[in-house]
Amino acid sequence: MFWKFYDSASEIIREDSEDLLRKVIFDGKQIKEVWNLLKIDNIF
């Protein structure tokens, strides 16, 4: 599951992690392309 803080419309729920990695986009790039630039505040 992916969800941007305070943006419920951004919610993406998938069973397959590879599908999730393809679906989550930041500034036109897949999350796996920008992973090292992300700051993760919470994982739950």
MMTF fields as JSON, N, C-alpha, C and O atoms, coordinates in Angstrom:
{
  "mmtfVersion": "1.0.0",
  "mmtfProducer": "UNKNOWN",
  "numBonds": 175,
  "numAtoms": 176,
  "numGroups": 44,
  "numChains": 1,
  "numModels": 1,
  "chainsPerModel": [1],
  "groupsPerChain": [44],
  "chainIdList": ["A"],
  "bondAtomList": [4, 2, 8, 6, 12, 10, 16, 14, 20, 18, 24, 22, 28, 26, 32, 30, 36, 34, 40, 38, 44, 42, 48, 46, 52, 50, 56, 54, 60, 58, 64, 62, 68, 66, 72, 70, 76, 74, 80, 78, 84, 82, 88, 86, 92, 90, 96, 94, 100, 98, 104, 102, 108, 106, 112, 110, 116, 114, 120, 118, 124, 122, 128, 126, 132, 130, 136, 134, 140, 138, 144, 142, 148, 146, 152, 150, 156, 154, 160, 158, 164, 162, 168, 166, 172, 170],
  "bondOrderList": [1, 1, 1, 1, 1, 1, 1, 1, 1, 1, 1, 1, 1, 1, 1, 1, 1, 1, 1, 1, 1, 1, 1, 1, 1, 1, 1, 1, 1, 1, 1, 1, 1, 1, 1, 1, 1, 1, 1, 1, 1, 1, 1],
  "groupList": [{"groupName": "MET", "atomNameList": ["N", "CA", "C", "O"], "elementList": ["N", "C", "C", "O"], "formalChargeList": [0, 0, 0, 0], "bondAtomList": [1, 0, 2, 1, 3, 2], "bondOrderList": [1, 1, 2], "singleLetterCode": "M", "chemCompType": "L-PEPTIDE LINKING"}, {"groupName": "PHE", "atomNameList": ["N", "CA", "C", "O"], "elementList": ["N", "C", "C", "O"], "formalChargeList": [0, 0, 0, 0], "bondAtomList": [1, 0, 2, 1, 3, 2], "bondOrderList": [1, 1, 2], "singleLetterCode": "F", "chemCompType": "L-PEPTIDE LINKING"}, {"groupName": "TRP", "atomNameList": ["N", "CA", "C", "O"], "elementList": ["N", "C", "C", "O"], "formalChargeList": [0, 0, 0, 0], "bondAtomList": [1, 0, 2, 1, 3, 2], "bondOrderList": [1, 1, 2], "singleLetterCode": "W", "chemCompType": "L-PEPTIDE LINKING"}, {"groupName": "LYS", "atomNameList": ["N", "CA", "C", "O"], "elementList": ["N", "C", "C", "O"], "formalChargeList": [0, 0, 0, 0], "bondAtomList": [1, 0, 2, 1, 3, 2], "bondOrderList": [1, 1, 2], "singleLetterCode": "K", "chemCompType": "L-PEPTIDE LINKING"}, {"groupName": "TYR", "atomNameList": ["N", "CA", "C", "O"], "elementList": ["N", "C", "C", "O"], "formalChargeList": [0, 0, 0, 0], "bondAtomList": [1, 0, 2, 1, 3, 2], "bondOrderList": [1, 1, 2], "singleLetterCode": "Y", "chemCompType": "L-PEPTIDE LINKING"}, {"groupName": "ASP", "atomNameList": ["N", "CA", "C", "O"], "elementList": ["N", "C", "C", "O"], "formalChargeList": [0, 0, 0, 0], "bondAtomList": [1, 0, 2, 1, 3, 2], "bondOrderList": [1, 1, 2], "singleLetterCode": "D", "chemCompType": "L-PEPTIDE LINKING"}, {"groupName": "SER", "atomNameList": ["N", "CA", "C", "O"], "elementList": ["N", "C", "C", "O"], "formalChargeList": [0, 0, 0, 0], "bondAtomList": [1, 0, 2, 1, 3, 2], "bondOrderList": [1, 1, 2], "singleLetterCode": "S", "chemCompType": "L-PEPTIDE LINKING"}, {"groupName": "ALA", "atomNameList": ["N", "CA", "C", "O"], "elementList": ["N", "C", "C", "O"], "formalChargeList": [0, 0, 0, 0], "bondAtomList": [1, 0, 2, 1, 3, 2], "bondOrderList": [1, 1, 2], "singleLetterCode": "A", "chemCompType": "L-PEPTIDE LINKING"}, {"groupName": "GLU", "atomNameList": ["N", "CA", "C", "O"], "elementList": ["N", "C", "C", "O"], "formalChargeList": [0, 0, 0, 0], "bondAtomList": [1, 0, 2, 1, 3, 2], "bondOrderList": [1, 1, 2], "singleLetterCode": "E", "chemCompType": "L-PEPTIDE LINKING"}, {"groupName": "ILE", "atomNameList": ["N", "CA", "C", "O"], "elementList": ["N", "C", "C", "O"], "formalChargeList": [0, 0, 0, 0], "bondAtomList": [1, 0, 2, 1, 3, 2], "bondOrderList": [1, 1, 2], "singleLetterCode": "I", "chemCompType": "L-PEPTIDE LINKING"}, {"groupName": "ARG", "atomNameList": ["N", "CA", "C", "O"], "elementList": ["N", "C", "C", "O"], "formalChargeList": [0, 0, 0, 0], "bondAtomList": [1, 0, 2, 1, 3, 2], "bondOrderList": [1, 1, 2], "singleLetterCode": "R", "chemCompType": "L-PEPTIDE LINKING"}, {"groupName": "LEU", "atomNameList": ["N", "CA", "C", "O"], "elementList": ["N", "C", "C", "O"], "formalChargeList": [0, 0, 0, 0], "bondAtomList": [1, 0, 2, 1, 3, 2], "bondOrderList": [1, 1, 2], "singleLetterCode": "L", "chemCompType": "L-PEPTIDE LINKING"}, {"groupName": "VAL", "atomNameList": ["N", "CA", "C", "O"], "elementList": ["N", "C", "C", "O"], "formalChargeList": [0, 0, 0, 0], "bondAtomList": [1, 0, 2, 1, 3, 2], "bondOrderList": [1, 1, 2], "singleLetterCode": "V", "chemCompType": "L-PEPTIDE LINKING"}, {"groupName": "GLY", "atomNameList": ["N", "CA", "C", "O"], "elementList": ["N", "C", "C", "O"], "formalChargeList": [0, 0, 0, 0], "bondAtomList": [1, 0, 2, 1, 3, 2], "bondOrderList": [1, 1, 2], "singleLetterCode": "G", "chemCompType": "PEPTIDE LINKING"}, {"groupName": "GLN", "atomNameList": ["N", "CA", "C", "O"], "elementList": ["N", "C", "C", "O"], "formalChargeList": [0, 0, 0, 0], "bondAtomList": [1, 0, 2, 1, 3, 2], "bondOrderList": [1, 1, 2], "singleLetterCode": "Q", "chemCompType": "L-PEPTIDE LINKING"}, {"groupName": "ASN", "atomNameList": ["N", "CA", "C", "O"], "elementList": ["N", "C", "C", "O"], "formalChargeList": [0, 0, 0, 0], "bondAtomList": [1, 0, 2, 1, 3, 2], "bondOrderList": [1, 1, 2], "singleLetterCode": "N", "chemCompType": "L-PEPTIDE LINKING"}],
  "groupTypeList": [0, 1, 2, 3, 1, 4, 5, 6, 7, 6, 8, 9, 9, 10, 8, 5, 6, 8, 5, 11, 11, 10, 3, 12, 9, 1, 5, 13, 3, 14, 9, 3, 8, 12, 2, 15, 11, 11, 3, 9, 5, 15, 9, 1],
  "groupIdList": [1, 2, 3, 4, 5, 6, 7, 8, 9, 10, 11, 12, 13, 14, 15, 16, 17, 18, 19, 20, 21, 22, 23, 24, 25, 26, 27, 28, 29, 30, 31, 32, 33, 34, 35, 36, 37, 38, 39, 40, 41, 42, 43, 44],
  "secStructList": [7, 3, 3, 3, 6, 6, 3, 3, 3, 3, 3, 3, 7, 7, 1, 1, 2, 2, 2, 2, 2, 2, 2, 7, 3, 3, 6, 6, 3, 3, 2, 2, 2, 2, 4, 4, 4, 7, 7, 7, 7, 7, 7, 7],
  "xCoordList": [0.841, 0.0, 0.88, 1.915, 0.469, 1.165, 0.139, -0.979, 0.537, -0.357, 0.472, 1.31, 0.237, 0.921, 0.212, -1.018, 0.975, 0.435, -0.531, -0.211, -1.703, -2.777, -3.305, -3.811, -3.202, -3.71, -4.334, -3.709, -5.567, -6.213, -6.427, -6.548, -6.476, -6.646, -5.409, -5.482, -4.285, -3.042, -2.936, -1.988, -3.882, -3.79, -3.731, -4.551, -2.75, -2.595, -2.443, -1.554, -3.309, -3.254, -3.049, -3.827, -2.018, -1.709, -1.248, -0.72, -1.449, -0.965, 0.469, 1.212, 0.857, 2.165, 3.076, 2.752, 4.21, 5.103, 5.672, 5.875, 5.932, 6.449, 5.419, 5.782, 4.147, 3.081, 3.042, 2.884, 3.184, 3.198, 4.377, 4.225, 5.535, 6.718, 6.519, 7.09, 5.726, 5.434, 4.39, 4.44, 3.441, 2.313, 2.626, 2.042, 3.546, 3.852, 4.818, 5.935, 4.363, 5.133, 5.392, 4.472, 6.643, 7.042, 7.676, 8.664, 7.126, 7.685, 7.971, 9.004, 7.052, 7.172, 8.103, 8.347, 8.624, 9.537, 8.967, 8.318, 9.213, 8.767, 9.503, 10.646, 8.831, 9.406, 10.759, 11.645, 10.929, 12.202, 13.347, 14.512, 13.031, 14.07, 14.548, 15.686, 13.688, 14.027, 14.108, 14.175, 14.104, 14.059, 15.137, 14.851, 16.359, 17.46, 17.298, 17.986, 16.411, 16.191, 15.07, 14.896, 14.308, 13.144, 13.526, 14.466, 12.777, 12.899, 11.633, 10.536, 11.77, 10.625, 10.48, 11.383, 9.312, 9.056, 8.51, 8.915, 7.596, 6.956, 6.676, 6.318, 6.84, 6.422, 5.567, 5.988, 4.352, 3.471, 2.609, 1.795],
  "yCoordList": [-1.179, 0.0, 1.234, 1.267, 2.247, 3.526, 4.623, 4.56, 5.633, 6.749, 7.968, 7.916, 9.08, 10.326, 10.964, 11.001, 11.459, 12.085, 13.197, 14.058, 13.182, 14.174, 14.189, 15.217, 13.083, 13.014, 11.642, 10.757, 11.474, 10.164, 9.731, 8.535, 10.68, 10.334, 9.631, 9.007, 9.723, 9.11, 7.629, 6.964, 7.106, 5.732, 4.72, 4.746, 3.829, 2.736, 1.45, 1.339, 0.486, -0.795, -1.892, -2.008, -2.684, -3.792, -4.979, -4.816, -6.168, -7.374, -7.69, -8.31, -7.282, -7.573, -6.353, -5.269, -6.522, -5.387, -4.808, -3.597, -5.636, -5.135, -4.227, -3.214, -4.586, -3.754, -2.406, -1.365, -2.426, -1.191, -0.312, 0.899, -0.912, -0.156, 0.483, 1.54, -0.13, 0.451, 1.554, 2.51, 1.435, 2.37, 3.673, 4.711, 3.634, 4.837, 5.708, 5.296, 6.936, 7.855, 9.157, 9.731, 9.629, 10.917, 11.747, 11.328, 12.897, 13.785, 13.043, 13.259, 12.167, 11.448, 10.24, 9.628, 9.888, 8.746, 7.713, 8.058, 6.439, 5.368, 5.45, 5.904, 5.004, 5.08, 4.374, 4.821, 3.283, 2.564, 3.364, 3.105, 4.336, 5.186, 6.275, 6.733, 6.691, 7.789, 7.338, 8.177, 6.035, 5.491, 6.088, 6.433, 6.217, 6.721, 8.193, 8.673, 8.917, 10.331, 10.556, 11.671, 9.503, 9.631, 9.631, 8.952, 10.408, 10.39, 9.743, 10.256, 8.637, 7.906, 8.266, 8.036, 8.841, 9.237, 8.086, 7.901, 7.319, 6.227, 5.06, 5.231, 3.885, 2.652, 1.911, 1.661, 1.559, 0.819, -0.117, -0.833],
  "zCoordList": [0.0, 0.0, 0.0, 0.665, -0.746, -0.767, -0.547, -1.058, 0.225, 0.505, 0.86, 1.76, 0.146, 0.484, 1.672, 1.721, 2.615, 3.822, 3.455, 2.635, 4.056, 3.833, 2.399, 1.95, 1.672, 0.303, 0.067, -0.518, 0.527, 0.418, -1.03, -1.299, -1.97, -3.38, -3.939, -4.998, -3.249, -3.73, -3.372, -3.789, -2.613, -2.117, -3.251, -4.169, -3.173, -4.131, -3.327, -2.482, -3.593, -2.892, -3.93, -4.877, -3.756, -4.662, -3.839, -2.739, -4.372, -3.712, -4.137, -3.376, -5.313, -5.876, -5.71, -6.195, -5.03, -4.776, -6.067, -6.155, -7.061, -8.339, -9.018, -9.616, -8.926, -9.49, -8.77, -9.407, -7.461, -6.68, -7.095, -7.25, -7.271, -7.696, -9.063, -9.331, -9.933, -11.247, -11.161, -11.934, -10.229, -10.141, -9.411, -9.725, -8.433, -7.643, -8.434, -8.748, -8.755, -9.594, -8.846, -8.262, -8.86, -8.294, -9.402, -10.004, -9.669, -10.702, -11.998, -12.631, -12.389, -13.649, -13.619, -14.659, -12.448, -12.343, -11.388, -10.401, -11.688, -10.815, -9.484, -9.418, -8.422, -7.072, -6.993, -6.264, -7.731, -7.657, -8.277, -7.975, -9.143, -9.734, -8.771, -8.871, -7.841, -6.93, -5.472, -4.573, -5.226, -3.869, -2.973, -1.826, -3.46, -2.641, -2.271, -1.37, -2.94, -2.651, -1.635, -1.143, -1.319, -0.442, 1.019, 1.434, 1.802, 3.257, 3.782, 3.562, 4.463, 5.005, 6.482, 7.287, 6.819, 8.196, 9.036, 10.184, 8.462, 9.2, 8.294, 7.129, 8.826, 8.162, 9.165, 10.294, 8.742, 9.641, 8.864, 9.447]
}
